[in-house]
Amino acid sequence: MGLREGDRERLMSMTRCTSVRAGLAQRAKVILLASEGVSNTAICEQVGLSRPKVIAWRRRYESGGIRGLNDAERSGRPRRIDHAKIVAETLKPPPKKLGVTHWSSRLLATRLGIGNATVARAWRDYGVQPWGSETFKFSTDPELVAKVTDVVGLYLAPPENAIVLSVDEKSQIQALDRTQKMLPMQPGFPERRTHDYVRHGTSTLFAALEVATGKVTAACKPRHRHQEFLAFLKQVARAYPDSVDEQGWPVELHLVMDNYATHKRVEVRNWLADNPRIHVHFTPTSGSWMNMVEVWFGIIERQAIHRGTFGSVRDLNAKIRAFIDGWNERCHPFVWTKTANEILKKANRYPISETGH
């Protein structure tokens, strides 16, 4: 069975997407298996459909393509309840006397005098989810476009004879110790620990991730001030000494940093001015997620810190240093995939005004 041009990617996406109805994803899987030459009997066993249904959906695809996999209009009495009116009522805030922040299907059904299943169907048809909530944050940086283009350009096309480092700090790392010994993982049982703990202080991890290799230069400091940050910058400069490439050109250091006030102190700026081979590139405000070392911070948190038990800050710092040593032996580069245009397009997907002024 052959697929129409471009349909394979769409069908595979339908089988993976969690927002696609289960029945439609099942039909997409039927067509994909059929295109690979799998027999109808084998398809029945894999997807859990009867042989007549498998044959029927294959015919529907052959005649109508992907659109033919959708449910046809059902016969019977026309719908008497307007789903659009239900959704319109949903978009209105609940009365204050109910004391709730959003509608539930049962509350709205009681108000409209209909069944809650009807309300749920209307919400599903229109893609309305009153229980859902997302956060958003707009960058007010006037140099948003320039900074995004600059940082992404460093990741996708770094300059010749230059080393790109992603620099940041992870502050307030707590040295937590459980009140009882942890119970190790066993067959049938996960690792178990007490819910309560004892705090033994905090540490701050400064790190510089070399984008091309994934190698990390790091230091643990007791405090999170510009003095500690400046000392770390000097450590990074020593780790990458002034040198020249094969053509005799000086090797520059390009540092990607966020807009934290510590990074812009006059002492830091003066030191950078005295070291012209080091160039700083700031991410946009509210855009520290563009700093690639944040990905590595997530890795060390999951693999070394979150489940650890530390009797002191010294133990915590030793664990962090051990992880860094092990990481640098197996390190790998992190590949940036989004272009500046893709990021800016997504950042502007929630327009607040369509006026021309």
C-alpha positions in Angstrom: 0.0 0.0 0.0 1.5 3.3 -1.0 1.3 6.6 0.9 0.6 10.0 -0.7 3.4 12.5 -0.8 4.1 14.0 2.6 1.7 11.8 4.4 4.2 9.6 6.2 5.5 12.5 8.4 2.0 13.6 9.2 0.8 10.1 10.1 3.9 9.5 12.3 3.2 12.8 14.1 -0.4 11.7 14.7 0.7 8.5 16.4 3.0 10.4 18.7 1.0 13.5 19.5 -0.8 13.3 22.9 -3.5 15.8 21.8 -4.7 13.6 18.9 -7.7 11.4 19.6 -6.9 7.8 20.4 -9.0 6.5 17.6 -7.4 8.7 15.0 -3.9 7.8 16.2 -4.9 4.1 15.9 -6.1 4.6 12.3 -2.8 6.4 11.5 -0.9 3.4 12.8 -3.0 1.1 10.7 -2.0 3.0 7.5 1.7 3.2 8.5 1.8 -0.5 9.1 0.0 -1.2 5.8 2.5 1.0 3.9 5.3 -1.2 5.3 3.7 -4.3 3.9 2.4 -5.7 7.1 -0.5 -8.1 6.6 -4.0 -7.3 7.7 -3.9 -10.1 10.3 -0.7 -8.8 11.8 -2.1 -5.3 11.9 -5.2 -6.5 13.8 -3.0 -8.1 16.4 -0.8 -4.9 16.8 -3.5 -2.2 17.0 -6.4 -4.2 18.5 -8.9 -3.8 15.6 -10.9 -6.4 13.8 -10.0 -7.4 10.3 -13.0 -5.7 8.6 -12.2 -2.4 10.4 -8.6 -2.6 9.2 -9.7 -3.2 5.7 -12.3 -0.4 5.9 -9.8 2.2 7.1 -7.3 1.2 4.4 -10.0 1.8 1.9 -11.0 5.1 3.5 -7.3 6.3 3.2 -7.0 5.2 -0.4 -10.1 7.1 -1.4 -9.7 10.2 0.8 -6.2 10.4 2.1 -5.6 11.4 5.7 -8.9 13.4 5.7 -10.7 10.1 5.1 -9.5 8.8 8.5 -11.7 11.4 10.3 -15.1 10.4 11.7 -17.9 10.9 9.2 -21.0 12.9 10.0 -23.2 10.7 12.1 -26.8 10.1 11.1 -29.7 10.8 13.5 -31.4 13.8 15.1 -29.6 17.1 14.7 -27.9 18.5 17.8 -30.2 20.6 19.9 -27.7 22.1 22.2 -25.4 24.7 20.6 -21.8 24.0 21.7 -20.8 27.5 20.8 -23.1 28.9 23.5 -21.7 26.5 26.1 -18.2 27.7 25.2 -19.2 31.3 25.3 -20.6 30.8 28.8 -17.4 29.1 29.8 -15.3 32.1 28.8 -17.2 34.3 31.2 -15.9 34.3 34.8 -18.0 32.3 37.3 -20.2 34.3 39.6 -18.5 35.6 42.8 -21.0 33.7 45.0 -19.5 30.4 43.8 -16.1 31.3 45.2 -14.2 29.5 42.4 -11.6 30.7 39.9 -12.8 28.7 36.9 -15.7 26.5 35.7 -15.9 22.8 36.2 -18.1 20.8 33.9 -20.5 20.0 36.7 -20.8 23.6 37.9 -21.4 24.9 34.4 -23.9 22.1 33.7 -25.9 22.9 36.8 -26.0 26.6 35.8 -27.1 25.8 32.2 -29.5 23.0 33.2 -27.7 20.3 31.0 -25.6 17.3 31.6 -21.9 17.6 32.5 -21.0 15.2 29.7 -22.5 17.6 27.2 -20.4 20.4 28.6 -17.3 18.2 28.4 -18.0 17.3 24.7 -18.4 21.0 23.9 -15.1 21.8 25.5 -13.4 19.0 23.7 -14.8 20.1 20.3 -13.6 23.7 20.8 -10.3 22.8 22.6 -11.3 24.6 25.7 -9.6 23.5 29.0 -10.8 25.7 31.9 -8.7 23.7 34.4 -5.5 24.4 32.4 -3.2 27.4 33.0 0.1 28.5 31.5 2.6 31.2 32.4 4.2 33.7 30.0 6.7 36.4 30.2 7.5 39.1 27.6 11.0 40.3 27.2 11.0 44.1 27.4 14.6 44.3 26.2 14.9 47.0 23.5 17.8 45.1 22.0 15.9 41.8 21.9 16.4 41.1 18.2 20.1 42.0 18.3 20.9 40.0 21.4 19.0 36.9 20.2 20.7 37.1 16.8 24.1 37.6 18.5 23.9 34.7 20.9 22.3 32.2 18.5 25.0 33.2 15.9 27.7 32.3 18.4 26.1 28.8 18.9 25.4 28.0 15.2 28.4 29.7 13.6 31.1 30.6 16.1 33.9 32.9 14.9 37.1 31.6 13.6 40.0 31.1 16.1 37.6 31.7 19.0 36.3 29.7 22.0 32.7 30.2 23.0 31.9 29.7 26.7 28.5 29.7 28.3 28.9 31.2 31.8 26.5 31.4 34.8 26.1 30.4 38.4 23.8 28.1 40.3 23.3 29.7 43.7 21.7 28.5 47.0 22.5 24.8 46.5 21.5 23.3 49.8 23.5 20.6 51.6 20.7 18.5 52.8 21.0 15.4 55.0 18.2 13.0 55.7 17.2 12.2 59.2 17.6 8.4 58.6 19.8 6.4 56.3 18.4 5.9 52.8 17.1 2.5 51.8 18.7 1.3 48.6 16.8 0.3 45.5 15.8 -3.4 45.4 13.9 -5.5 42.9 10.3 -4.3 43.1 11.2 -1.3 45.3 12.6 2.1 44.4 15.2 3.9 46.5 13.5 5.3 49.6 14.3 8.1 51.9 12.6 10.1 54.7 10.6 13.1 53.8 12.3 15.3 56.5 15.9 16.5 56.3 18.5 18.7 58.0 20.1 21.7 56.4 23.8 22.2 56.6 24.3 25.4 54.6 24.5 26.4 51.0 27.0 26.7 48.2 27.2 28.5 44.9 28.4 26.8 41.8 30.1 28.9 39.1 30.5 27.2 35.7 31.7 27.9 32.2 30.6 25.4 29.5 32.7 25.2 26.4 30.1 25.0 23.7 32.2 23.1 21.1 33.2 20.3 23.4 30.9 20.3 26.5 33.9 20.7 28.8 33.1 22.5 32.1 35.3 24.8 34.1 33.8 25.3 37.5 34.3 26.5 41.1 32.3 26.3 44.3 32.1 29.5 46.3 30.5 30.2 49.7 28.8 33.4 48.6 27.3 34.9 45.4 28.8 38.3 44.9 30.7 40.2 42.3 33.9 39.3 44.1 33.4 35.6 43.7 32.2 36.1 40.1 35.3 38.1 39.2 37.6 35.5 40.8 35.9 32.9 38.7 36.4 34.9 35.5 40.1 35.0 36.3 40.0 31.2 36.8 38.4 30.8 33.4 41.1 33.1 31.8 43.8 30.9 33.4 42.1 27.7 32.1 42.2 29.2 28.6 45.6 31.0 28.5 46.4 33.6 25.9 47.5 31.8 22.8 47.5 31.9 19.0 46.1 29.5 16.4 47.9 27.7 13.6 47.8 30.8 11.4 49.2 33.0 14.2 45.9 34.7 15.1 45.2 35.3 18.8 42.5 33.0 20.2 39.6 35.0 21.6 37.2 34.0 24.4 33.5 34.8 23.8 31.4 34.5 27.0 27.6 34.2 27.0 26.1 35.5 30.2 22.7 36.7 31.5 21.9 40.1 32.8 22.4 39.4 36.5 23.6 42.6 38.3 26.8 40.8 39.5 27.9 40.4 35.9 27.8 44.1 35.2 29.5 45.5 38.3 32.1 48.2 37.5 34.9 45.9 38.9 33.9 43.3 36.4 33.7 45.7 33.5 37.1 47.2 34.3 38.7 43.7 34.4 37.1 42.9 31.0 38.4 46.1 29.6 41.9 45.1 30.7 41.5 41.8 28.9 40.5 42.7 25.3 40.7 39.1 24.1 37.6 38.3 26.2 34.3 39.4 24.7 30.9 39.3 26.6 27.6 38.6 24.9 24.5 39.2 27.1 21.3 37.2 26.6 18.1 39.3 26.5 16.3 40.2 29.7 14.0 37.3 30.7 16.0 35.2 28.3 18.5 33.4 30.5 17.2 30.1 29.1 19.3 30.9 26.1 22.4 30.4 28.2 23.4 26.8 27.3 25.1 26.1 30.6 21.6 26.1 32.1 21.1 22.7 30.5 24.2 21.4 32.2 22.9 22.8 35.6 19.8 20.7 35.1 21.9 17.6 34.5 24.1 18.0 37.6 21.0 18.7 39.7 19.3 15.5 38.5 22.3 13.2 38.5 24.3 14.4 41.5 22.5 16.8 43.8 18.8 16.2 44.1 19.0 12.7 45.5 22.3 13.2 47.4 22.7 13.3 51.1 25.3 15.7 52.5 26.5 16.1 56.1 28.2 19.4 55.3 28.8 22.0 52.6 32.3 20.4 52.2 30.6 17.1 51.3 28.3 18.9 48.9 31.3 20.6 47.2 33.2 17.4 47.0 30.3 15.7 45.3 30.0 18.5 42.8 33.7 18.4 42.0 33.6 14.6 41.6 30.7 15.0 39.1 32.5 17.6 37.1 35.7 15.5 36.9 33.6 12.6 35.7 31.6 14.8 33.3 34.7 16.2 31.6 35.9 12.6 30.9 32.7 11.8 29.0 31.6 15.3 28.0 29.9 16.0 24.7 28.8 19.2 23.0 25.2 20.5 23.3 23.8 21.2 19.8 21.7 24.3 19.4 19.0 23.8 16.8 16.7 26.9 16.8 17.6 29.8 14.5 17.1 33.4 15.7 14.1 33.8 13.4 12.4 30.8 14.9 13.0 32.1 18.4 11.7 35.6 17.6 8.7 34.2 15.8 7.7 32.1 18.8 8.4 35.0 21.2 5.9 37.1 19.3 3.2 34.5 19.1 1.0 36.3 21.6 0.3 39.8 20.1 -1.2 42.2 22.5 -2.5 44.6 19.9 -3.1 44.6 16.2 -3.3 48.4 15.8 -0.8 50.2 13.6 0.3 52.8 16.2 
